[in-house]
Amino acid sequence: MNNTLAKNADPKTVVVTSLVFLLPFLALISKIGVGLCSFGFLLAALWCSKQSMPLFRRHLSDIRGVLIAFGAYFIFAGLVVLLSGEVTLRGWEKPSRMLIAATALAAMLACRPSRRAFWLGLVAGVVAGACVAVYQRWFEGVDRPGGMMNAITFGDILLCMGLMSLAGVLDFRGRERLIPALGTVAGLVGTVATGTRGGWIAIVFSALLFLKYGHYLRGKFAKSAAALVAVLMIAAYLIPQTGVQQRLHQGVSDVRTYYQGAGAFTNVGVRLELWKGALMLSARHPWTPSSPQQVTRELQQLVAEGQLQPFVLESEHFHNDLLQAVVFNGIPGALLWFMTLLLPFLFFLRVLNRHESAGAGLIAPALAGMLLVLSYFSFGLSEVIFWSVRSAMFYALMLFVLMGFCLNAKETDGR
């Protein structure tokens, strides 16, 4: 990274290059890393606003959909807070900070930081996170290690970063391609150490993505790195010490036990009961938002009537992003939230479909962006991955950083 900074001697570029390195590097090993980087991108965007605004307008046709999605979600959340009469602004915090993350895109366009710094930060971050998980699991004896956050969220973000590292293989040459490959291996090992099961759905979706766009993995090394993912997953299942086989079998057993009525108080059974409750609540008021107090009262009523198990009252959320959004924001709010996933995915999809002959500088961040969105969508099927501010901010910042790399590469290629 020092060589990168030396080449880019402009102070603004040095600052933004440092931020794109620190964002993934600090995400898992620091409580305030993501927040500091968000603030840093905001200051950097203000610092170079004269350079960024013309570029922002030039690329407006490309980024308009994504900005509208985050902006509409922000406005809707604000209206819900105002109309509900609640004093707390917690429901507005994440949408507002995710929209402000667009300043990272402005800074990226103005300063054109190094992609190499980003990939190195990504790999360093996932390796550091994996070391934390492995040490806590097999040296300290922690059953579900999670560093300084929830074990599920930690394992999910770790896996997401590992999968994104695989796209980085395209942006390196020679033996240096071992660097992003190391990040992929670390991500898989780390998520196994955390014992996270829901995140494995992301691996399936990612495999389907690479089946569709595998032709971008030009060269034997890139294809070998993709094949290594499958080998490691099979090995993790077959080796009893990893606990993967046990947890998968336990999940199947939990589902069978729940539907046989033998007991719902299991890891999967709790989720199924919460999803049942979420569907019952959303059926009562599908089009209108509900306050946390209203949701709690209605859950208590369903428990009192014997329609739900009492333990649903102990959970902070419904363990599914879409159901969480429908219950609290109604179908309109859920659709607006989903647009913050769909429209970014379509942005990266258009990049790949329109520029198949482009260089790795464009293809690698576009693939990484698709893997980011797919991963968060997959995690949200069994968890509310957007529950924590840090996780939501990481998604938004990484998204706009990768969009910036794509737009910068398009200009460099003259496309």
N, C-alpha and C positions, 0 to 999 in steps of 0.2 A: 504493500500500500504506500510505503514511503516513496517508491519510484513513481507511482501514479501521481502523488501530490507534487512531487518535484517537477513533473512534466507540466502540470496544470498550476502554474505559479500565481494565477489571478486569485486574489483573496476570496472572492465570492465562490469561485469554482472549488477552491480548497475546502471551504466550509460545507458546501453541498455534497462534495465527494465524501467528506468525513461523515456526514449525516446518513448517506446511503449505505455506508459501511456499518455505522453504529446501530442503525435501526434493527436489522436482523441479529446482529451480534449481541445486543443487550436485551432482546425481547424475552428470553427465557431465564437469564441469570441476574436480572435486576428488576426491582419493583417499579422503578421510575424511568427506566430506559425509554420505553415507548412514548411516555408523556413528554420527556425532555426532547426527544427527536421531533415530536409533533410541534412543540413550541419553537424548536430550532428551525424547522421548515417554514413556519409562519413568519419568523423574523427574517429569514433569508428571502422569502417571497417579497416582503416589504422592501428589503434592501435593494433588490434588483427588479423592482416593479416596472421601471422604465423599459428595461429590455424584455421583460416577460409579457407585457400586455399586447404588443404587436404580434408576438408569436402565438399567444393565446387566441387572438382573433383569427389568425391564419389557420389554426387547426380546429376552429370552432365546429365545423361540420363533422369532424371526426369525434369530438368529445361531447357534443351537445347532449346526446342521449344519456350519457353517464351523469353529467352534471344535473340534468333535469331530474333524474331518478333520485339522486341524493338530496337535491333541493326540495322536491315534492315531499319526500319522506320527512325532511326537516320541518317543513311548513305544517304538514299534517300533525306531527307530534306536538308542535307548538300549540295548534288549535285544540288538541285534546287536553293539554294541560290547562289552557285558558278556560275552556268550556266546563271542565270538570270541577273547577274551583279549588283544586288542591294547592296547598302552599308549596309543596316540594316540586322541584324542577327535575327530579331524577329521570322522569320519562323523556325529558327533552335533552338530557345531557349527551347521550350517545349519538342521536341523529345530528345534533349541532356539531359535535366534535368530529364526526365522520365527514360532514360537509366541509368543515374548516380544513380537513386533511387535503382538500383539493389545492391548497397552497403549495403542497409538495410538488404537484404537477407544474405549477407556475415556476417554481425554483428550478425544476429539472429542465424546462424548456429554455430558461434564461442562461443557466450555467453549464449545461451539458456535462454532467459529471461522468466519471469513468464507470463503465459496466464492470470492469475487473474488480474495482473496490466493492461493488455490490455483491458479486459472487463470492469474493473472499470473506466478506462480512457474513453472508448467508451460511457458508460452510463453517466458519469459525463459531457462529452462533449455534448451529445444530450439533456440532461436535461438543461444544461446552455443555449444552443442554443434555446430550446423551450421557456425558460423563457424570453429571449430577444425578441423573436417573439411575444409572448403573451402580454408582457408589451407594446411593440410598437403598437400593433394592438388595444388592448382593453383598454389601459390606456392612451396612447399618441395620439390615433386616427389616426395612420399611416395606410393608406389603404393597402399598400403592403410592410410590414416590411421585412427588409433583413439584419439587424445588420450592419456590416461593408462591405457588398458586395451586388451584385445584388440580388434582392428579389427572382428571379427564381432559381438562383444558390444556394442561401442560403436554400431555401425550399427543393430543390432537395437533397442536401448533408445531410440535417437534416433528410429527409425521409430515405435516404440510410443508415445512421447510426442507425436509429430506427429499420429498417428491419434486419440489421446485429445483433442488440442486441437480436433479437428473437432466433438466432442460439446460442447465449451465454447461453440461458436457459439450454442447454444440459450439460454445463460445471460447473454448480452449483448444490448444494445439499440442501435439506430441505427448510427452509424459505428463504435462501439466493437466491433462484431462483427468488424471487421477485425483486431483483436488476436488472437483464437484462430485466425482464418483464416491469419494470418501464421505462427503456430506450425505449422499443418499444412503449409504450403509449405516452411518451414524443415526440418521433419522429412523430407520427401521429397527435398529438395535435399541434405541432409546424408547421408542413407543412400545416395544415388547416389554421392556423393563417396567414401564408404568402400568402394565396390565390393562391398557385401554382396548376395548373390543369394538366399540362403535366406529372408531377411526378406520378400522380395516375396510369398511365400505368404500372409503376414499381410494384404497388401493385397487379395488375392483373397477371403479369408475375411471381411474387413471390408466389402468390396463386397457380399457376400451378406447380411451382417448389415443393411446399410443398405437393401438391396432388401426385406428382411422388415419392418424398422422405419423405413422412410423417411418414413412419415407423421408421425413426430415432428419431422422437419425442416420445420417450418412456415415459410412465408415464402419469397420468391424468393431472398433472400440466403443462407439456409441451404442451399437446394437448389443454388444456384450454387457454394457452397463445396464441396459433395460432388462436383459435376460437374468442378470444378477439379482434383480429385485424378486423375481419369481423363485429363484433358487433359495434365497434367504427366507422368504415366507414359508416355503415348504419345510425348510430345515427348522425354523422356529416352531412349526407345528409338531414335527416329529421328535424334537428333543424335549423330554419331560421337564427338565429343569427350567425352561423358559416359562412354563405355566400357561402357554397359549392353548394347547390341546385341552387342558383342564377347564379353562375359562370358556372355551367354545362349547364344550360338552355341557358345562354348567348352564350356559345360556339356553341351550336346547331343552334341558331338563326344567329350567324355570318356566319356559313357555308352556310345556306340557303340564306342569303342575298347576299353573294358573288356570288353564282352560278345563282342567279336570275338577277344579274347585277344591283342590286339596290344600291350597294356601297361596296367598298373593304376596306375602311379605318376603320377597326375594328381590335381587337386583333388577331382574327383568320384570318380575311381577309388579313391582312398584311403578315402573314405567308404564306398563300396560294399564294399570288402574288409573294413573294420572292421565293417560291419553283418553281413556274412557270418560273421565270427568271433564276433560277439555272439550270433547265432542258434545257432551251433554250441555255444558255452559254455552258453547258457541251456537247450539241449536236454539237457545232461548233468545239470543239477541245477535243474530249473524251480521247485521249491518251497522251496529253501533258500538262504540268503544265502551269499556268498563273500567272503573277505577279498581285499584288493588283491594280497597275496602269492600266494594261490591262483590268482587270475585271471592273473597274470603267468606263473606256472608252466605253466598250461594253454595259454596262448597260445604260449609257447615250445615246448611239445610239438607243437602243431598246425603251427608253422612248421618244426620239425625233420622232421615227417612229410610236408612239402610241401603241406599243405592250405591254408596261408595264406602270403602274401608276408611277408618279414622286416620290412618297414617298419611293420607293424601294432604292433610292439613299441616304436616311437618315439612313438606317440600317447599323450596323457594320458587320453583318454576315447574313447568310441565314436561321438561326433558324432550322437547321437540320445538324447533324454532317456528315452524309454520303454525302449529297449534297455539303456541304462546302468542304469536302475533294476532291470530284470529280472535282468541279469547279477550285480549286486552284492547285491541284496536279494530275489531270487526273485519269483515272481508275487505273493505276498501283499504284499511291500514295494512292488512297482510299483503295485499297485492302491491302496494307501494314499497313495502319492505322487500318483497321478492324481486322487484325491479332493480334494487341495488345489487342483486346477484346476476340477474338475467342480462341486463344491458351491458355491464362490464364484460360478461362472457361473450356476448355478441361482438363487442369491440375487438377483442382478441381473435375471435373466429374470423372476422372480416380481414384482419391483418394477414392471417395465415392463408385464407382462400384467395386473396387478391395479389399476394406477393410470394408465390410459391418459389420463384427463382431468386428471392432475396437472400442476402448473406445471413450469417449466424447472428449478427448484431441486431437484426430485426426478428428473426424466427425464435431465438432463444428466450428473450423476454416475453414474447407473445405466448409461447408454450407455457412458460412459468406462470403467466397471468391466468391462463385457462386452468392450470393445475391448482392455483390459489383459490379460484372461485369454486371449482368442482369440489375441492377439499372442504371448504366451509359449508357448501350445500350438503355434502355427505355427512359431516359432523352433526349438522343440525337435524338429521333424521332421528337421532337418539339422544341428543343433548341440545341445550340452548347455548350454542357456542358464542352467540352475541350477548350473553347475559352480562359478562364482565366488560367494563369499559376498556381494559387493556386489550382484550381479545378483539373487540370491535374496532378499536383504533389501529391495531396491527393490520387487520384486514384492509381498512381504508387507506392507510399510508402505503402499504406494500402495493396495493392496487394502483394508486396514482403514480408511484415511483416507476412501476413497470410500464404503465401507459406512457410516461415521459420517455423512457428508454426507447419504446417503439416509435414514437413520433420523431425523436431525435435521429433514429436510424433511418427513417424514411427520408428525412431531409438530406442526410449524408449520402444515401444511395441515389438522390435525385429523383425520388418517386413522388 
